[in-house]
Amino acid sequence: MYPFISTETYLTASQPALRLRPQLIATSILLTLTAFFSQGHQPKIRETASDGSKTWQVYDPASHQKATFYSEDDVRIWLENRYRQ
């Protein structure tokens, strides 16, 4: 009924291979939280197509800047310049 559910045997936390040390758990939580909170500052890029031509609309939440580009190369240049500042 659900193709993504496997009938394979799953390991449980009681098995030695999956017992994690507290340091590893803390590191994993810290990395997950860092990734979650840093996503808000990542640029947003949206590709649109109309009348056979493509455009890329970009938004930088850190500076609240918006721009529209007509080639992928221009978007790459914008991204590189954003990280150099």
C-alpha positions in Angstrom: 0.0 0.0 0.0 2.8 2.4 0.8 5.8 1.9 -1.5 8.1 3.9 0.6 7.7 1.6 3.6 10.1 -1.3 3.5 9.6 -4.7 5.0 13.3 -4.9 5.9 14.4 -5.4 9.4 15.3 -2.1 11.2 18.0 -1.7 13.8 16.8 -0.5 17.2 18.6 1.8 19.6 19.3 -1.1 21.9 21.7 -2.6 19.4 25.3 -1.6 20.1 25.8 -0.2 16.5 23.3 2.6 17.2 24.3 3.6 20.7 25.6 7.1 20.4 27.9 8.9 22.8 26.5 12.1 24.3 29.1 14.1 22.5 27.9 12.9 19.1 24.3 13.5 20.0 25.1 17.1 21.1 27.2 17.7 17.9 24.4 16.4 15.8 21.8 18.6 17.5 24.1 21.7 17.2 24.7 21.1 13.5 21.0 20.6 12.8 20.1 23.8 14.6 22.9 25.8 12.9 21.6 24.7 9.5 18.0 25.5 10.4 18.7 29.0 11.6 21.2 29.9 8.9 18.7 29.1 6.1 16.9 32.3 6.8 19.9 34.3 5.4 20.3 32.2 2.3 19.4 34.0 -1.0 16.2 32.9 -2.7 16.4 32.3 -6.4 13.3 31.7 -8.6 13.4 30.8 -12.3 10.4 31.9 -14.4 9.6 31.5 -18.0 7.2 33.5 -20.1 7.0 34.0 -23.9 9.9 31.6 -24.4 12.4 33.6 -22.4 13.7 32.7 -18.9 14.4 35.2 -16.1 15.8 34.6 -12.6 14.4 36.6 -9.7 16.7 36.8 -6.7 16.1 38.0 -3.2 18.7 38.5 -0.5 17.0 38.4 2.9 20.1 39.7 4.7 20.1 43.0 2.7 16.5 43.0 1.5 17.7 43.4 -2.1 15.8 42.2 -5.1 17.0 41.8 -8.6 16.0 40.2 -11.9 18.5 38.6 -14.3 18.2 37.3 -17.8 21.0 34.7 -17.7 22.3 32.1 -15.2 25.8 33.6 -15.5 24.5 36.9 -14.2 23.0 35.1 -11.2 26.3 33.4 -10.5 28.1 36.7 -10.6 25.6 38.2 -8.3 26.0 35.3 -5.8 29.8 35.5 -5.9 29.7 39.3 -5.3 27.3 38.7 -2.4 29.7 36.5 -0.6 32.7 38.8 -1.3 31.1 41.7 0.6 
